[in-house]
Amino acid sequence: MTGAIARGDDGTYYVTHVDAGGGRAVTETWRVGHRYELTRLLGVGSFGAVCEARDATHGGVRAAVKRISNVLHSERDARKVLREIVALRRTNHPNVCTLRRAFYEESDEGAKKLDATTMKLKAVSIDLSAKEVVGLMQQACEATRYLHSVGIWHRDIKSANTLLGKHRHGGRVIKLALSARVDDGALTKFVMTPCYRAPEVIMGGIAYTGAVDVWALGCIFAELLQRQPLFSAEQRRSQLDTLFNVIGTPGWAEIERIKPSHWREYLRSLPGRAGSLDTLFHHGVDADARDLLRRMLQFDPSMRASCEEILAHRYFA
């Protein structure tokens, strides 16, 4: 991520980066006190920027500090930020980042909220052995199983939200901005980065479950195996068409369980396709890995493997 960080005499940091839309360079004022030393820009999203920092009160341990501008601009945005804080404060697992603190700043630029989560940073190498892929997937699945067990659906699992740790190749799920409580009555219609969206999310179904996270884990698994994203289409029907080229078209019984009638009609109109998963992952990928991937990328969420079933799979034996 390209960006520049400058520190003023009063300890204020000035972080320059291209905005999330990619259109223009912006410079933000960060006041993080003497506790954090900002070292580099990690990324920029729709809510704000994230910087790597050293935490002076914890022996210089590395942390991610996220700055969210205009946090009180709307009730919807404020609720999302609050949901992230609550979710992070409820988590205590070695494969999920720890929230150290959240602090609020009032300035001429508007209200800002900053939080810091500890993490161990290491660039993910493109050259991963089969054993390393097993370890990464096991860590990611354990983290997701834990989140589900405490009533949190991540809803934005993707490779960009995982980092390799220095110990046991532990993958840490670091972005919970779109997480939702299992008992939430209303769920956002479109969640997740497009190429990690499960079929039920693409079709606009809002009565989905934690199975959407399993689908996203399957996409990450495929990405680790073939070193590139499995799906990439942006339009909803194009996304489904891309999915069916890989996993095949759903059967009649699966189609009849689809609630939006226009999607049922659309799926009925499609010619049957067997899918190409076995062909795509034939070279250099063992049968156990292909079987697990197939179970994670089931069209019907009720047929998708749970995190418990994934971790009990012979691929991890």
For each residue, the residues with C-beta under 8 A, 3 or more apart:
1: 17 40 41 42 43 44
2: 17 18 41
3: 15 16 17 18 40 41 44 49
4: 15 16 17 41
5: 13 14 15 16 38 39 40 41 51
6: 13 14 16
7: 11 12 13 14 38
8: 11 12 13 14
9:
10:
11: 7 8 31 33 34
12: 7 8 29 30 31
13: 5 6 7 8 29 30 31 32 38
14: 5 6 7 8 27 28 29 30
15: 3 4 5 27 28 30 38 41 49 51 67
16: 3 4 5 6 25 26 27 28
17: 1 2 3 4 25 26 28 41 44 49
18: 2 3 22 23 24 25 26 44
19: 22 23 24 25 26 44
20: 44 45 46
21:
22: 18 19
23: 18 19
24: 18 19
25: 16 17 18 19
26: 16 17 18 19
27: 14 15 16
28: 14 15 16 17 49 67 69 109
29: 12 13 14 107 109
30: 12 13 14 15 38 51 65 67 114
31: 11 12 13 105 107
32: 13 35 36 38 53 65 114
33: 11 36
34: 11 56
35: 32 55 56 57
36: 32 33 53 54 55 56 63 65 116
37: 53 54 56
38: 5 7 13 15 30 32 51 52 53 65
39: 5 51 52 53 54
40: 1 3 5 51 52
41: 1 2 3 4 5 15 17 44 49 50 51 52
42: 1 50 51 52 64
43: 1 49 50 160
44: 1 3 17 18 19 20 41 48 49 50
45: 20 48 49 50 177
46: 20
47: 66 68 77 80 81 177
48: 44 45 66 67 68 69
49: 3 15 17 28 41 43 44 45 66 67
50: 41 42 43 44 45 64 65 66 67
51: 5 15 30 38 39 40 41 42 64 65 67
52: 38 39 40 41 42 62 63 64 65 121
53: 32 36 37 38 39 62 63 64 65 116
54: 36 37 39 60 61 62 63
55: 35 36 58 59 60 61 62 63 100 116 118
56: 34 35 36 37 60
57: 35
58: 55 61 100 118
59: 55
60: 54 55 56
61: 54 55 58 118
62: 52 53 54 55 118 119 120 121
63: 36 52 53 54 55 100 116 117 118 119
64: 42 50 51 52 53 97 116 117 118 119 174
65: 30 32 36 38 50 51 52 53 114 115 116
66: 47 48 49 50 114 115 116 117
67: 15 28 30 48 49 50 51 112 113 114
68: 47 48 71 81 112 113 114
69: 28 48 109 110 112
70: 73 77 110 111 112
71: 68 77 78 81 104 111 112 113
72: 77 78 111
73: 70 77 78 110 111
74: 77 78
75: 78 79
76: 79 80
77: 47 70 71 72 73 74 80 81
78: 71 72 73 74 75 81 82
79: 75 76 82 83
80: 47 76 77 83 84 177 178
81: 47 68 71 77 78 84 85 113 177
82: 78 79 85 86
83: 79 80 86 87 179 180 181
84: 80 81 87 88 115 176 177 179
85: 81 82 88 89 99 102 115
86: 82 83 89 90
87: 83 84 90 91 152 176 179
88: 84 85 91 97 98 99 115 117 176
89: 85 86 99
90: 86 87 150 152
91: 87 88 96 98 99 146 147 150 152
92: 96 98
93: 96 142 143 146 147
94: 170
95: 139 140 142 143 146 170 171 172 173
96: 91 92 93 143 146 147 172 173
97: 64 88 117 118 119 172 173 174
98: 88 91 92 117 118
99: 85 88 89 91 102 115 116 117
100: 55 58 63 115 116 117 118
101: 115 116
102: 85 99 113 114 115 116
103: 113 114 115
104: 71 111 112 113 114
105: 31 111 112 113 114
106: 111 112
107: 29 31 110 112
108:
109: 28 29 69 112
110: 69 70 73 107
111: 70 71 72 73 104 105 106
112: 67 68 69 70 71 104 105 106 107 109
113: 67 68 71 81 102 103 104 105
114: 30 32 65 66 67 68 102 103 104 105
115: 65 66 84 85 88 99 100 101 102 103
116: 36 53 55 63 64 65 66 99 100 101 102
117: 63 64 66 88 97 98 99 100 174
118: 55 58 61 62 63 64 97 98 100
119: 62 63 64 97 163 165 172 174
120: 62 163 165 166 167 170 172
121: 52 62 163
122: 163 164 165 166
123: 164
124: 128 159 162 163 164
125: 128
126: 227
127:
128: 124 125 132 133 136 224
129: 132 133
130: 133 134 286
131: 134 135
132: 128 129 135 136 169
133: 128 129 130 136 137 221 224 225 289
134: 130 131 137 138 315 316
135: 131 132 138 139 168 169
136: 128 132 133 139 140 162 164 169 171 224
137: 133 134 140 141 217 220 221 224 315 316
138: 134 135 141 142 311 316
139: 95 135 136 142 143 168 169 170 171 172
140: 95 136 137 143 144 157 162 171 173 217 220
141: 137 138 144 145 217 307 310 311
142: 93 95 138 139 145 146 307 311
143: 93 95 96 139 140 146 147 171 172 173
144: 140 141 147 148 154 157 173 210 213 214 217 307
145: 141 142 148 149 307 308 311
146: 91 93 95 96 142 143 149 150
147: 91 93 96 143 144 150 152 153 154 173 179 213
148: 144 145 151 152 153 182 210 213 307
149: 145 146
150: 90 91 146 147
151: 148 181 182 183
152: 87 90 91 147 148 176 179 180 181 182
153: 147 148 179 180 182 209 210 212 213
154: 144 147 157 173 176 178 179 213 216
155: 178 179 180 188 191 192 212 213
156: 161 175 176 177 178 179 191 192 193 196 216
157: 140 144 154 161 162 173 192 196 213 216 217 220
158: 161 162 192 193 195 196 216 219 220
159: 124 162 220 223 224 229
160: 43 193
161: 156 157 158 173 174 175
162: 124 136 140 157 158 159 171 172 173 174 220
163: 119 120 121 122 124 171 172 174
164: 122 123 124 136 169 170 171
165: 119 120 122 168 169 170 171 172
166: 120 122
167: 120 170
168: 135 139 165
169: 132 135 136 139 164 165
170: 94 95 120 139 164 165 167
171: 95 136 139 140 143 162 163 164 165
172: 95 96 97 119 120 139 143 162 163 165
173: 95 96 97 140 143 144 147 154 157 161 162 176
174: 64 97 117 119 161 162 163
175: 156 161 178
176: 84 87 88 152 154 156 173 179
177: 45 47 80 81 84 156
178: 80 154 155 156 175 188 191 192
179: 83 84 87 147 152 153 154 155 156 176
180: 83 152 153 155 184 187 188
181: 83 151 152 184
182: 148 151 152 153 210
183: 151
184: 180 181 187
185:
186: 206
187: 180 184 191 206 207 208
188: 155 178 180 191 206
189: 204 206
190: 201 204
191: 155 156 178 187 188 197 201 212
192: 155 156 157 158 178 196 197 198 201 212 216
193: 156 158 160 196 197
194: 197 233 234 239
195: 158 219 229 230 231 232 233 239
196: 156 157 158 192 193 215 216 219 220 231
197: 191 192 193 194 201 202 212 215 216 239
198: 192 201 202 208 211 212 215 216 301
199: 202 203 215 240 243 299
200: 203 205 208 211 212 301
201: 190 191 192 197 198 204 205 208 212
202: 197 198 199 236 239 240 243
203: 199 200 236 240 258 260 263
204: 189 190 201 236 260 263
205: 200 201 208 258 259 260
206: 186 187 188 189
207: 187 259
208: 187 198 200 201 205 211 212 301
209: 153 212 301
210: 144 148 153 182 213 214 307
211: 198 200 208 214 215 301 302 304 306
212: 153 155 191 192 197 198 200 201 208 209 215 216 301
213: 144 147 148 153 154 155 157 210 216 217
214: 144 210 211 217 218 296 304 305 306 307 310
215: 196 197 198 199 211 212 218 219 296 297 301 304
216: 154 156 157 158 192 196 197 198 212 213 219 220
217: 137 140 141 144 157 213 214 220 221 296 310
218: 214 215 221 222 293 296 297
219: 158 195 196 215 216 222 223 229 230 231 297
220: 137 140 157 158 159 162 196 216 217 223 224
221: 133 137 217 218 224 225 289 292 293 296
222: 218 219 225 226 230 281 293 297
223: 159 219 220 226 227 228 229 230
224: 128 133 136 137 159 220 221 227
225: 133 221 222 281 285 289 293
226: 222 223 230 280 281
227: 126 223 224
228: 223
229: 159 195 219 223 232
230: 195 219 222 223 226 246
231: 195 196 219 239 242 243 246
232: 195 229 242
233: 194 195 238 239 241 242
234: 194 238 239
235: 238 239
236: 202 203 204 239 240
237: 240 241 266
238: 233 234 235 241 242
239: 194 195 197 202 231 233 234 235 236 242 243
240: 199 202 203 236 237 243 244
241: 233 237 238 244 245
242: 231 232 233 238 239 245 246
243: 199 202 231 239 240 246 247 299
244: 240 241 247 248 249 270 273 275
245: 241 242 273 275 276
246: 230 231 242 243 275 276 277 280 297
247: 243 244 275 277 294 297 298 299
248: 244 272 273 274 275 277
249: 244 267 270 271 272 273
250: 254 255 267 299 300
251: 254 255
252: 255 256
253: 256 257
254: 250 251 257 258 299 300 303
255: 250 251 252 258 264 267 268
256: 252 253 264
257: 253 254 300 302
258: 203 205 254 255 263 264 267
259: 205 207
260: 203 204 205 263 264
261: 264 265
262: 265 266
263: 203 204 258 260 266 267
264: 255 256 258 260 261 267 268
265: 261 262 268 269
266: 237 262 263 269 270
267: 249 250 255 258 263 264 270
268: 255 264 265
269: 265 266
270: 244 249 266 267 273
271: 249
272: 248 249
273: 244 245 248 249 270
274: 248
275: 244 245 246 247 248 278
276: 245 246 279 280
277: 246 247 248 280 281 290 293 294 297
278: 275 281 282 290
279: 276 282
280: 226 246 276 277
281: 222 225 226 277 278 285 289 290 293
282: 278 279 285 290
283:
284:
285: 225 281 282 289 290
286: 130 289 290
287: 290 291
288: 291 292 313 314 315
289: 133 221 225 281 285 286 292 293 315
290: 277 278 281 282 285 286 287 293 294
291: 287 288 294 295 313 315
292: 221 288 289 295 296 305 310 313 315
293: 218 221 222 225 277 281 289 290 296 297
294: 247 277 290 291 297 298
295: 291 292 298 304 305 309 310 313
296: 214 215 217 218 221 292 293 304 305 310
297: 215 218 219 222 246 247 277 293 294 304
298: 247 294 295 301 303 304 305
299: 199 243 247 250 254 303
300: 250 254 257 303 304
301: 198 200 208 209 211 212 215 298 304
302: 211 257
303: 254 298 299 300
304: 211 214 215 295 296 297 298 300 301
305: 214 292 295 296 298 309 310 313
306: 211 214 309 310
307: 141 142 144 145 148 210 214 310 311
308: 145 311 312
309: 295 305 306 312 313
310: 141 214 217 292 295 296 305 306 307 313
311: 138 141 142 145 307 308 316
312: 308 309 316
313: 288 291 292 295 305 309 310 316 317
314: 288 317
315: 134 137 288 289 291 292
316: 134 137 138 311 312 313
317: 313 314
